[in-house]
């Protein structure tokens, strides 16, 4: 069954940024959703597991998977496709880096 969320548009310096979704996801305080798979069954975005830390996530089948690069205090999941592959970015010590993440083989069967 597709997930249903309330949409909002954030205003930044008088302009509009891409829509994100405020979501209530168990164990993911302050969750912001930036992507939904084409089937409408998986969400990706970021949340704040502790002060000063932003962790990316995948939420599907009532399961939260945290995506956090070692040593990074900012990881953001921005999109997800039908195969469950995630694209996003994280903060390194000197700049931001893009990433792709592929779910483990057993996750695709759930």
N, C-alpha and C positions, 0 to 999 in steps of 0.2 A: 504494500500500500504506500503510495507517495506520501512524503512528509509535508506537513503544512506549517508555515511560519508566517509571521507578520513582517512585511517589508518596510524599510525606511530608507530615506535618502539623506546622507550627511552633507552638510554645507561646509565647505572649506574655502576661506578667503573669498567669499562671495560667489564661488562656483560650485558645481555639483560633482561629486566624485561618484564612481560606479556604485550601484546599489549593493548594499550588504544587508544581511538579515540578522536581526537580533533573535537569538534562539535560547531556549532553556534546554540545556543538555546536561544530564546528570554528571556530576563530578567535573564540570567544565565551567568554572566561574567566569563571567564576562565574555562568554562565547560570541564571536562574530563570524557569520558564515559568508564566504566569498564564492563558493561554487556548489553546484548541485549536479549530480550525474544526469545524463539524458533521460534515464528511467524515473528520476525523482525519488530514488531510494537511498542515496548517500549524500552526505554533506561534508564539505571541507571548509576550513577557516583557521582561526586561532582562538586561544583563550589564555587566561592568566592564572597558572597554577600557584603562583606566589608573587609577591611584590617585586616588580622590576623584571619579570620573566614573561615572555610571550611564547607560547608553544603552539605549533600547528597541530591540527587534528583531522581525523577521518571519523565520521559517525555514521554507522550503518548497522542495521539489525539490532538496534539498542546497545551497540558496542562502541565504546570510545577507544580509538587508537591514537596515542600521542606521537607526534613527529617532532623531535627535538634534536638538532645537531649538537654533538658534544662540544662544549665550550661556548656555544652560542646562547645569548640571552633573548634572541628574537628569531623565531621560525614561523613562517606563514605559509599555509597551504591555500592556493588560489584557484585551482581547478581540478576536476576529476572526470575521467572518461568512462565509457561503459565497461571497460576492462578493470576499472578500479585504480588505474595509474594516476598519480597525483603530480601536479606541477606546483612549484612555489619558490620561495626564496628565504635565505637566512642571513643573519649578520655575522660576518667574520670580524677579526680584530681591526681591519682597516677598511672594509667595504662590504657590500651585499653580494651574495652569490646565488645563482639559480640552481634548482635541483629538480629531479624527477624521482619519484618513489613508486615502486611496484609492490603490490601486496604479496605476502607469501602464498604459495600455491594452495595451501589448505584454506586460506581466507576466501578464495574465489568460490569455494564449494558451499559456503554458509549461506 
